[in-house]
Amino acid sequence: MPQMAPINWLSLFFVMSTTFLMFNLLNYFSFSLNMSKTNNNYIINKNEKNKSFNWKW
């Protein structure tokens, strides 16, 4: 079985770490923008009574 040089493991670690961080950051900001939009709509429409949420799973 071939062995891998330590510099290759280090570069692989950096590539996987940056991929993982970018994936998490993109997911976080995409959901936080959606939540801020819904919060603003809720604050604008807060005076309406009997406002019901339809949860679609």
mmCIF file of the N, C-alpha and C atoms, coordinates in Angstrom:
data_MODEL
# 
_entry.id   MODEL 
# 
loop_
_atom_site.group_PDB 
_atom_site.id 
_atom_site.type_symbol 
_atom_site.label_atom_id 
_atom_site.label_alt_id 
_atom_site.label_comp_id 
_atom_site.label_asym_id 
_atom_site.label_entity_id 
_atom_site.label_seq_id 
_atom_site.pdbx_PDB_ins_code 
_atom_site.Cartn_x 
_atom_site.Cartn_y 
_atom_site.Cartn_z 
_atom_site.occupancy 
_atom_site.B_iso_or_equiv 
_atom_site.pdbx_formal_charge 
_atom_site.auth_seq_id 
_atom_site.auth_comp_id 
_atom_site.auth_asym_id 
_atom_site.auth_atom_id 
_atom_site.pdbx_PDB_model_num 
ATOM 1   N N  . MET A 1 1  ? 0.850   -1.179 0.000  1.00 0.00 ? 1  MET A N  1 
ATOM 2   C CA . MET A 1 1  ? 0.000   0.000  0.000  1.00 0.00 ? 1  MET A CA 1 
ATOM 3   C C  . MET A 1 1  ? 0.896   1.242  0.000  1.00 0.00 ? 1  MET A C  1 
ATOM 4   N N  . PRO A 1 2  ? 0.659   2.195  -0.893 1.00 0.00 ? 2  PRO A N  1 
ATOM 5   C CA . PRO A 1 2  ? 1.539   3.369  -0.960 1.00 0.00 ? 2  PRO A CA 1 
ATOM 6   C C  . PRO A 1 2  ? 1.353   4.298  0.235  1.00 0.00 ? 2  PRO A C  1 
ATOM 7   N N  . GLN A 1 3  ? 2.441   4.926  0.607  1.00 0.00 ? 3  GLN A N  1 
ATOM 8   C CA . GLN A 1 3  ? 2.386   5.872  1.712  1.00 0.00 ? 3  GLN A CA 1 
ATOM 9   C C  . GLN A 1 3  ? 2.325   7.287  1.170  1.00 0.00 ? 3  GLN A C  1 
ATOM 10  N N  . MET A 1 4  ? 1.757   8.179  1.986  1.00 0.00 ? 4  MET A N  1 
ATOM 11  C CA . MET A 1 4  ? 1.598   9.565  1.570  1.00 0.00 ? 4  MET A CA 1 
ATOM 12  C C  . MET A 1 4  ? 2.569   10.437 2.356  1.00 0.00 ? 4  MET A C  1 
ATOM 13  N N  . ALA A 1 5  ? 3.175   11.385 1.691  1.00 0.00 ? 5  ALA A N  1 
ATOM 14  C CA . ALA A 1 5  ? 4.122   12.287 2.347  1.00 0.00 ? 5  ALA A CA 1 
ATOM 15  C C  . ALA A 1 5  ? 3.373   13.225 3.298  1.00 0.00 ? 5  ALA A C  1 
ATOM 16  N N  . PRO A 1 6  ? 4.020   13.682 4.369  1.00 0.00 ? 6  PRO A N  1 
ATOM 17  C CA . PRO A 1 6  ? 3.347   14.566 5.333  1.00 0.00 ? 6  PRO A CA 1 
ATOM 18  C C  . PRO A 1 6  ? 2.846   15.866 4.710  1.00 0.00 ? 6  PRO A C  1 
ATOM 19  N N  . ILE A 1 7  ? 3.550   16.401 3.716  1.00 0.00 ? 7  ILE A N  1 
ATOM 20  C CA . ILE A 1 7  ? 3.099   17.654 3.101  1.00 0.00 ? 7  ILE A CA 1 
ATOM 21  C C  . ILE A 1 7  ? 1.784   17.425 2.344  1.00 0.00 ? 7  ILE A C  1 
ATOM 22  N N  . ASN A 1 8  ? 1.607   16.235 1.791  1.00 0.00 ? 8  ASN A N  1 
ATOM 23  C CA . ASN A 1 8  ? 0.337   15.928 1.126  1.00 0.00 ? 8  ASN A CA 1 
ATOM 24  C C  . ASN A 1 8  ? -0.804  15.837 2.135  1.00 0.00 ? 8  ASN A C  1 
ATOM 25  N N  . TRP A 1 9  ? -0.545  15.268 3.305  1.00 0.00 ? 9  TRP A N  1 
ATOM 26  C CA . TRP A 1 9  ? -1.577  15.219 4.346  1.00 0.00 ? 9  TRP A CA 1 
ATOM 27  C C  . TRP A 1 9  ? -1.936  16.625 4.810  1.00 0.00 ? 9  TRP A C  1 
ATOM 28  N N  . LEU A 1 10 ? -0.938  17.482 4.914  1.00 0.00 ? 10 LEU A N  1 
ATOM 29  C CA . LEU A 1 10 ? -1.179  18.854 5.354  1.00 0.00 ? 10 LEU A CA 1 
ATOM 30  C C  . LEU A 1 10 ? -2.001  19.625 4.320  1.00 0.00 ? 10 LEU A C  1 
ATOM 31  N N  . SER A 1 11 ? -1.666  19.479 3.062  1.00 0.00 ? 11 SER A N  1 
ATOM 32  C CA . SER A 1 11 ? -2.440  20.169 2.025  1.00 0.00 ? 11 SER A CA 1 
ATOM 33  C C  . SER A 1 11 ? -3.864  19.611 1.952  1.00 0.00 ? 11 SER A C  1 
ATOM 34  N N  . LEU A 1 12 ? -4.004  18.311 2.118  1.00 0.00 ? 12 LEU A N  1 
ATOM 35  C CA . LEU A 1 12 ? -5.339  17.706 2.133  1.00 0.00 ? 12 LEU A CA 1 
ATOM 36  C C  . LEU A 1 12 ? -6.152  18.220 3.315  1.00 0.00 ? 12 LEU A C  1 
ATOM 37  N N  . PHE A 1 13 ? -5.506  18.359 4.468  1.00 0.00 ? 13 PHE A N  1 
ATOM 38  C CA . PHE A 1 13 ? -6.181  18.905 5.646  1.00 0.00 ? 13 PHE A CA 1 
ATOM 39  C C  . PHE A 1 13 ? -6.659  20.333 5.394  1.00 0.00 ? 13 PHE A C  1 
ATOM 40  N N  . PHE A 1 14 ? -5.822  21.169 4.782  1.00 0.00 ? 14 PHE A N  1 
ATOM 41  C CA . PHE A 1 14 ? -6.218  22.552 4.503  1.00 0.00 ? 14 PHE A CA 1 
ATOM 42  C C  . PHE A 1 14 ? -7.358  22.620 3.497  1.00 0.00 ? 14 PHE A C  1 
ATOM 43  N N  . VAL A 1 15 ? -7.323  21.800 2.490  1.00 0.00 ? 15 VAL A N  1 
ATOM 44  C CA . VAL A 1 15 ? -8.393  21.803 1.484  1.00 0.00 ? 15 VAL A CA 1 
ATOM 45  C C  . VAL A 1 15 ? -9.713  21.367 2.113  1.00 0.00 ? 15 VAL A C  1 
ATOM 46  N N  . MET A 1 16 ? -9.682  20.304 2.881  1.00 0.00 ? 16 MET A N  1 
ATOM 47  C CA . MET A 1 16 ? -10.919 19.818 3.513  1.00 0.00 ? 16 MET A CA 1 
ATOM 48  C C  . MET A 1 16 ? -11.438 20.809 4.566  1.00 0.00 ? 16 MET A C  1 
ATOM 49  N N  . SER A 1 17 ? -10.527 21.442 5.303  1.00 0.00 ? 17 SER A N  1 
ATOM 50  C CA . SER A 1 17 ? -10.949 22.417 6.320  1.00 0.00 ? 17 SER A CA 1 
ATOM 51  C C  . SER A 1 17 ? -11.595 23.639 5.685  1.00 0.00 ? 17 SER A C  1 
ATOM 52  N N  . THR A 1 18 ? -10.986 24.152 4.620  1.00 0.00 ? 18 THR A N  1 
ATOM 53  C CA . THR A 1 18 ? -11.582 25.319 3.965  1.00 0.00 ? 18 THR A CA 1 
ATOM 54  C C  . THR A 1 18 ? -12.915 24.977 3.314  1.00 0.00 ? 18 THR A C  1 
ATOM 55  N N  . THR A 1 19 ? -13.026 23.775 2.754  1.00 0.00 ? 19 THR A N  1 
ATOM 56  C CA . THR A 1 19 ? -14.301 23.345 2.174  1.00 0.00 ? 19 THR A CA 1 
ATOM 57  C C  . THR A 1 19 ? -15.375 23.258 3.249  1.00 0.00 ? 19 THR A C  1 
ATOM 58  N N  . PHE A 1 20 ? -15.027 22.677 4.382  1.00 0.00 ? 20 PHE A N  1 
ATOM 59  C CA . PHE A 1 20 ? -15.968 22.545 5.492  1.00 0.00 ? 20 PHE A CA 1 
ATOM 60  C C  . PHE A 1 20 ? -16.399 23.913 6.015  1.00 0.00 ? 20 PHE A C  1 
ATOM 61  N N  . LEU A 1 21 ? -15.449 24.832 6.183  1.00 0.00 ? 21 LEU A N  1 
ATOM 62  C CA . LEU A 1 21 ? -15.781 26.168 6.674  1.00 0.00 ? 21 LEU A CA 1 
ATOM 63  C C  . LEU A 1 21 ? -16.645 26.940 5.684  1.00 0.00 ? 21 LEU A C  1 
ATOM 64  N N  . MET A 1 22 ? -16.329 26.864 4.408  1.00 0.00 ? 22 MET A N  1 
ATOM 65  C CA . MET A 1 22 ? -17.129 27.566 3.397  1.00 0.00 ? 22 MET A CA 1 
ATOM 66  C C  . MET A 1 22 ? -18.550 27.017 3.345  1.00 0.00 ? 22 MET A C  1 
ATOM 67  N N  . PHE A 1 23 ? -18.690 25.711 3.428  1.00 0.00 ? 23 PHE A N  1 
ATOM 68  C CA . PHE A 1 23 ? -20.013 25.088 3.434  1.00 0.00 ? 23 PHE A CA 1 
ATOM 69  C C  . PHE A 1 23 ? -20.829 25.568 4.632  1.00 0.00 ? 23 PHE A C  1 
ATOM 70  N N  . ASN A 1 24 ? -20.226 25.596 5.804  1.00 0.00 ? 24 ASN A N  1 
ATOM 71  C CA . ASN A 1 24 ? -20.938 26.030 7.001  1.00 0.00 ? 24 ASN A CA 1 
ATOM 72  C C  . ASN A 1 24 ? -21.277 27.513 6.953  1.00 0.00 ? 24 ASN A C  1 
ATOM 73  N N  . LEU A 1 25 ? -20.362 28.338 6.469  1.00 0.00 ? 25 LEU A N  1 
ATOM 74  C CA . LEU A 1 25 ? -20.632 29.771 6.381  1.00 0.00 ? 25 LEU A CA 1 
ATOM 75  C C  . LEU A 1 25 ? -21.753 30.066 5.394  1.00 0.00 ? 25 LEU A C  1 
ATOM 76  N N  . LEU A 1 26 ? -21.746 29.398 4.262  1.00 0.00 ? 26 LEU A N  1 
ATOM 77  C CA . LEU A 1 26 ? -22.812 29.623 3.278  1.00 0.00 ? 26 LEU A CA 1 
ATOM 78  C C  . LEU A 1 26 ? -24.166 29.186 3.820  1.00 0.00 ? 26 LEU A C  1 
ATOM 79  N N  . ASN A 1 27 ? -24.200 28.067 4.516  1.00 0.00 ? 27 ASN A N  1 
ATOM 80  C CA . ASN A 1 27 ? -25.466 27.622 5.101  1.00 0.00 ? 27 ASN A CA 1 
ATOM 81  C C  . ASN A 1 27 ? -25.936 28.582 6.194  1.00 0.00 ? 27 ASN A C  1 
ATOM 82  N N  . TYR A 1 28 ? -25.018 29.043 7.037  1.00 0.00 ? 28 TYR A N  1 
ATOM 83  C CA . TYR A 1 28 ? -25.392 29.945 8.121  1.00 0.00 ? 28 TYR A CA 1 
ATOM 84  C C  . TYR A 1 28 ? -25.973 31.253 7.584  1.00 0.00 ? 28 TYR A C  1 
ATOM 85  N N  . PHE A 1 29 ? -25.301 31.855 6.618  1.00 0.00 ? 29 PHE A N  1 
ATOM 86  C CA . PHE A 1 29 ? -25.762 33.142 6.121  1.00 0.00 ? 29 PHE A CA 1 
ATOM 87  C C  . PHE A 1 29 ? -27.013 33.012 5.263  1.00 0.00 ? 29 PHE A C  1 
ATOM 88  N N  . SER A 1 30 ? -27.196 31.906 4.589  1.00 0.00 ? 30 SER A N  1 
ATOM 89  C CA . SER A 1 30 ? -28.426 31.742 3.804  1.00 0.00 ? 30 SER A CA 1 
ATOM 90  C C  . SER A 1 30 ? -29.628 31.614 4.741  1.00 0.00 ? 30 SER A C  1 
ATOM 91  N N  . PHE A 1 31 ? -29.474 30.876 5.852  1.00 0.00 ? 31 PHE A N  1 
ATOM 92  C CA . PHE A 1 31 ? -30.586 30.757 6.790  1.00 0.00 ? 31 PHE A CA 1 
ATOM 93  C C  . PHE A 1 31 ? -30.781 32.019 7.607  1.00 0.00 ? 31 PHE A C  1 
ATOM 94  N N  . SER A 1 32 ? -29.725 32.726 7.946  1.00 0.00 ? 32 SER A N  1 
ATOM 95  C CA . SER A 1 32 ? -29.877 33.939 8.746  1.00 0.00 ? 32 SER A CA 1 
ATOM 96  C C  . SER A 1 32 ? -30.548 35.042 7.932  1.00 0.00 ? 32 SER A C  1 
ATOM 97  N N  . LEU A 1 33 ? -30.287 35.115 6.637  1.00 0.00 ? 33 LEU A N  1 
ATOM 98  C CA . LEU A 1 33 ? -30.969 36.102 5.805  1.00 0.00 ? 33 LEU A CA 1 
ATOM 99  C C  . LEU A 1 33 ? -32.455 35.789 5.696  1.00 0.00 ? 33 LEU A C  1 
ATOM 100 N N  . ASN A 1 34 ? -32.804 34.514 5.576  1.00 0.00 ? 34 ASN A N  1 
ATOM 101 C CA . ASN A 1 34 ? -34.217 34.137 5.526  1.00 0.00 ? 34 ASN A CA 1 
ATOM 102 C C  . ASN A 1 34 ? -34.911 34.456 6.839  1.00 0.00 ? 34 ASN A C  1 
ATOM 103 N N  . MET A 1 35 ? -34.231 34.213 7.952  1.00 0.00 ? 35 MET A N  1 
ATOM 104 C CA . MET A 1 35 ? -34.830 34.494 9.254  1.00 0.00 ? 35 MET A CA 1 
ATOM 105 C C  . MET A 1 35 ? -35.007 35.993 9.463  1.00 0.00 ? 35 MET A C  1 
ATOM 106 N N  . SER A 1 36 ? -34.073 36.807 9.005  1.00 0.00 ? 36 SER A N  1 
ATOM 107 C CA . SER A 1 36 ? -34.207 38.244 9.186  1.00 0.00 ? 36 SER A CA 1 
ATOM 108 C C  . SER A 1 36 ? -35.361 38.784 8.349  1.00 0.00 ? 36 SER A C  1 
ATOM 109 N N  . LYS A 1 37 ? -35.573 38.222 7.162  1.00 0.00 ? 37 LYS A N  1 
ATOM 110 C CA . LYS A 1 37 ? -36.702 38.657 6.342  1.00 0.00 ? 37 LYS A CA 1 
ATOM 111 C C  . LYS A 1 37 ? -38.027 38.304 7.012  1.00 0.00 ? 37 LYS A C  1 
ATOM 112 N N  . THR A 1 38 ? -38.122 37.097 7.556  1.00 0.00 ? 38 THR A N  1 
ATOM 113 C CA . THR A 1 38 ? -39.367 36.706 8.205  1.00 0.00 ? 38 THR A CA 1 
ATOM 114 C C  . THR A 1 38 ? -39.581 37.497 9.486  1.00 0.00 ? 38 THR A C  1 
ATOM 115 N N  . ASN A 1 39 ? -38.502 37.817 10.209 1.00 0.00 ? 39 ASN A N  1 
ATOM 116 C CA . ASN A 1 39 ? -38.652 38.617 11.424 1.00 0.00 ? 39 ASN A CA 1 
ATOM 117 C C  . ASN A 1 39 ? -39.132 40.024 11.092 1.00 0.00 ? 39 ASN A C  1 
ATOM 118 N N  . ASN A 1 40 ? -38.628 40.625 10.011 1.00 0.00 ? 40 ASN A N  1 
ATOM 119 C CA . ASN A 1 40 ? -39.078 41.951 9.620  1.00 0.00 ? 40 ASN A CA 1 
ATOM 120 C C  . ASN A 1 40 ? -40.548 41.925 9.208  1.00 0.00 ? 40 ASN A C  1 
ATOM 121 N N  . ASN A 1 41 ? -40.959 40.910 8.493  1.00 0.00 ? 41 ASN A N  1 
ATOM 122 C CA . ASN A 1 41 ? -42.366 40.790 8.112  1.00 0.00 ? 41 ASN A CA 1 
ATOM 123 C C  . ASN A 1 41 ? -43.243 40.599 9.337  1.00 0.00 ? 41 ASN A C  1 
ATOM 124 N N  . TYR A 1 42 ? -42.726 39.849 10.304 1.00 0.00 ? 42 TYR A N  1 
ATOM 125 C CA . TYR A 1 42 ? -43.504 39.631 11.511 1.00 0.00 ? 42 TYR A CA 1 
ATOM 126 C C  . TYR A 1 42 ? -43.637 40.923 12.319 1.00 0.00 ? 42 TYR A C  1 
ATOM 127 N N  . ILE A 1 43 ? -42.568 41.715 12.370 1.00 0.00 ? 43 ILE A N  1 
ATOM 128 C CA . ILE A 1 43 ? -42.626 42.975 13.111 1.00 0.00 ? 43 ILE A CA 1 
ATOM 129 C C  . ILE A 1 43 ? -43.573 43.947 12.416 1.00 0.00 ? 43 ILE A C  1 
ATOM 130 N N  . ILE A 1 44 ? -43.563 43.972 11.102 1.00 0.00 ? 44 ILE A N  1 
ATOM 131 C CA . ILE A 1 44 ? -44.462 44.864 10.371 1.00 0.00 ? 44 ILE A CA 1 
ATOM 132 C C  . ILE A 1 44 ? -45.916 44.448 10.589 1.00 0.00 ? 44 ILE A C  1 
ATOM 133 N N  . ASN A 1 45 ? -46.170 43.148 10.569 1.00 0.00 ? 45 ASN A N  1 
ATOM 134 C CA . ASN A 1 45 ? -47.530 42.644 10.688 1.00 0.00 ? 45 ASN A CA 1 
ATOM 135 C C  . ASN A 1 45 ? -47.874 42.236 12.124 1.00 0.00 ? 45 ASN A C  1 
ATOM 136 N N  . LYS A 1 46 ? -47.165 42.761 13.092 1.00 0.00 ? 46 LYS A N  1 
ATOM 137 C CA . LYS A 1 46 ? -47.374 42.343 14.478 1.00 0.00 ? 46 LYS A CA 1 
ATOM 138 C C  . LYS A 1 46 ? -48.725 42.795 15.002 1.00 0.00 ? 46 LYS A C  1 
ATOM 139 N N  . ASN A 1 47 ? -49.273 43.891 14.477 1.00 0.00 ? 47 ASN A N  1 
ATOM 140 C CA . ASN A 1 47 ? -50.533 44.407 14.984 1.00 0.00 ? 47 ASN A CA 1 
ATOM 141 C C  . ASN A 1 47 ? -51.738 43.587 14.514 1.00 0.00 ? 47 ASN A C  1 
ATOM 142 N N  . GLU A 1 48 ? -51.552 42.759 13.515 1.00 0.00 ? 48 GLU A N  1 
ATOM 143 C CA . GLU A 1 48 ? -52.667 41.926 13.057 1.00 0.00 ? 48 GLU A CA 1 
ATOM 144 C C  . GLU A 1 48 ? -52.942 40.842 14.086 1.00 0.00 ? 48 GLU A C  1 
ATOM 145 N N  . LYS A 1 49 ? -54.209 40.656 14.407 1.00 0.00 ? 49 LYS A N  1 
ATOM 146 C CA . LYS A 1 49 ? -54.566 39.624 15.376 1.00 0.00 ? 49 LYS A CA 1 
ATOM 147 C C  . LYS A 1 49 ? -54.913 38.343 14.640 1.00 0.00 ? 49 LYS A C  1 
ATOM 148 N N  . ASN A 1 50 ? -54.827 37.245 15.350 1.00 0.00 ? 50 ASN A N  1 
ATOM 149 C CA . ASN A 1 50 ? -55.119 35.908 14.839 1.00 0.00 ? 50 ASN A CA 1 
ATOM 150 C C  . ASN A 1 50 ? -54.234 35.552 13.651 1.00 0.00 ? 50 ASN A C  1 
ATOM 151 N N  . LYS A 1 51 ? -52.992 35.949 13.740 1.00 0.00 ? 51 LYS A N  1 
ATOM 152 C CA . LYS A 1 51 ? -52.049 35.581 12.676 1.00 0.00 ? 51 LYS A CA 1 
ATOM 153 C C  . LYS A 1 51 ? -51.583 34.152 12.945 1.00 0.00 ? 51 LYS A C  1 
ATOM 154 N N  . SER A 1 52 ? -51.842 33.289 12.002 1.00 0.00 ? 52 SER A N  1 
ATOM 155 C CA . SER A 1 52 ? -51.447 31.891 12.180 1.00 0.00 ? 52 SER A CA 1 
ATOM 156 C C  . SER A 1 52 ? -50.327 31.558 11.197 1.00 0.00 ? 52 SER A C  1 
ATOM 157 N N  . PHE A 1 53 ? -49.454 30.686 11.640 1.00 0.00 ? 53 PHE A N  1 
ATOM 158 C CA . PHE A 1 53 ? -48.346 30.232 10.816 1.00 0.00 ? 53 PHE A CA 1 
ATOM 159 C C  . PHE A 1 53 ? -48.710 28.887 10.227 1.00 0.00 ? 53 PHE A C  1 
ATOM 160 N N  . ASN A 1 54 ? -48.493 28.759 8.927  1.00 0.00 ? 54 ASN A N  1 
ATOM 161 C CA . ASN A 1 54 ? -48.683 27.470 8.275  1.00 0.00 ? 54 ASN A CA 1 
ATOM 162 C C  . ASN A 1 54 ? -47.325 26.823 8.088  1.00 0.00 ? 54 ASN A C  1 
ATOM 163 N N  . TRP A 1 55 ? -47.088 25.771 8.845  1.00 0.00 ? 55 TRP A N  1 
ATOM 164 C CA . TRP A 1 55 ? -45.803 25.092 8.768  1.00 0.00 ? 55 TRP A CA 1 
ATOM 165 C C  . TRP A 1 55 ? -45.911 24.032 7.696  1.00 0.00 ? 55 TRP A C  1 
ATOM 166 N N  . LYS A 1 56 ? -45.021 24.105 6.711  1.00 0.00 ? 56 LYS A N  1 
ATOM 167 C CA . LYS A 1 56 ? -44.985 23.096 5.655  1.00 0.00 ? 56 LYS A CA 1 
ATOM 168 C C  . LYS A 1 56 ? -43.682 22.336 5.798  1.00 0.00 ? 56 LYS A C  1 
ATOM 169 N N  . TRP A 1 57 ? -43.783 21.093 6.177  1.00 0.00 ? 57 TRP A N  1 
ATOM 170 C CA . TRP A 1 57 ? -42.568 20.315 6.437  1.00 0.00 ? 57 TRP A CA 1 
ATOM 171 C C  . TRP A 1 57 ? -42.133 19.625 5.178  1.00 0.00 ? 57 TRP A C  1 
# 
